Amino acid sequence: MNRLALVLSCALAALPALAASAEWEGPQEPFQLYGNSYYVGTQGLSSVLITSPTGHILIDGASPKAAVQIAAHIRKLGFKLEDIRYILVSHEHFDHAGGIAELQAISGATVVTSPAAMPVLASGKTDKGDPQFGSKLPDMKPVAPIRTVRDGESVELGALSVKAHYTPGHTQGGISWTWQAAEQGKTLNMVYADSLNAIAGPGFKYSTNTLYPMAKADIERSIARVAALPCDILVTAHPDSMDLIERQAKGKAALVDPTACGRYAETGRARLAKTLAEEGTRK
């Protein structure tokens, strides 16, 4: 088993709430979410393309291996990678940002992230304050150019407007993204939610640590923030967190669920409670 496969395996083992049967980089047909928004990720790593006549916005590039599939999916839908103007980042882990360098090289897009995540993306090295730093996550190819976005700021491209909501805790630089999509005269609220899982690697505790002392407070605020978002269609950074692929197979109508963000937040609360309880038994 190579290093990447080993880390993926360990990470999956640490996420019992997710469907372990879903392969992170397994094949997945792209599909329309709603209006101008499309799922272009893999079976277990999300990526969303938001399209417009003046250019496109891509959210997340997944892993290096998944990036190849993302590019193929975009082309299969009839869009050009060269028309992608921005690549937005959920959080600075290799399974969501590791493929960005390749997609950026093809498209020439500007990467948009938070100030906390920017040094990681620029260097390709995991920050020592990352809760999973002790798990020795693989390095990523550095990306450039990078633009930072303020909390509550929107990335604008023609008629497109995608708003950043800082949701740190899983990492220090996490962002959830929201926008609106219209179809047949009906507009829905779209949410791409960052991970809300309190996953601690060796040597890290959410309850008390010096490298990221705000970790517990951050993830608690992020959970509450996602729960409060206007939310008709939810895409999570790992689609199996809310059974996106399975629901899509039932038809587009099954993707619409105004309760999804609240339910997703509850899984984050449960995970945090479990993590804190486990930390209380460790010296």
Secondary structure as GFF3:
##gff-version 3
##sequence-region A 1 283
A	DSSP	alpha_helix	3	13	.	.	.	ID=ss1
A	DSSP	beta_strand	31	34	.	.	.	ID=ss2
A	DSSP	beta_strand	37	39	.	.	.	ID=ss3
A	DSSP	beta_strand	48	50	.	.	.	ID=ss4
A	DSSP	beta_strand	56	59	.	.	.	ID=ss5
A	DSSP	alpha_helix	64	76	.	.	.	ID=ss6
A	DSSP	three_ten_helix	81	83	.	.	.	ID=ss7
A	DSSP	beta_strand	84	88	.	.	.	ID=ss8
A	DSSP	alpha_helix	94	97	.	.	.	ID=ss9
A	DSSP	alpha_helix	100	107	.	.	.	ID=ss10
A	DSSP	beta_strand	110	113	.	.	.	ID=ss11
A	DSSP	alpha_helix	118	123	.	.	.	ID=ss12
A	DSSP	three_ten_helix	133	135	.	.	.	ID=ss13
A	DSSP	beta_strand	146	148	.	.	.	ID=ss14
A	DSSP	beta_strand	154	157	.	.	.	ID=ss15
A	DSSP	beta_strand	160	166	.	.	.	ID=ss16
A	DSSP	beta_strand	175	183	.	.	.	ID=ss17
A	DSSP	beta_strand	186	193	.	.	.	ID=ss18
A	DSSP	alpha_helix	215	228	.	.	.	ID=ss19
A	DSSP	beta_strand	233	236	.	.	.	ID=ss20
A	DSSP	three_ten_helix	239	241	.	.	.	ID=ss21
A	DSSP	alpha_helix	244	248	.	.	.	ID=ss22
A	DSSP	three_ten_helix	252	255	.	.	.	ID=ss23
A	DSSP	alpha_helix	260	280	.	.	.	ID=ss24
###
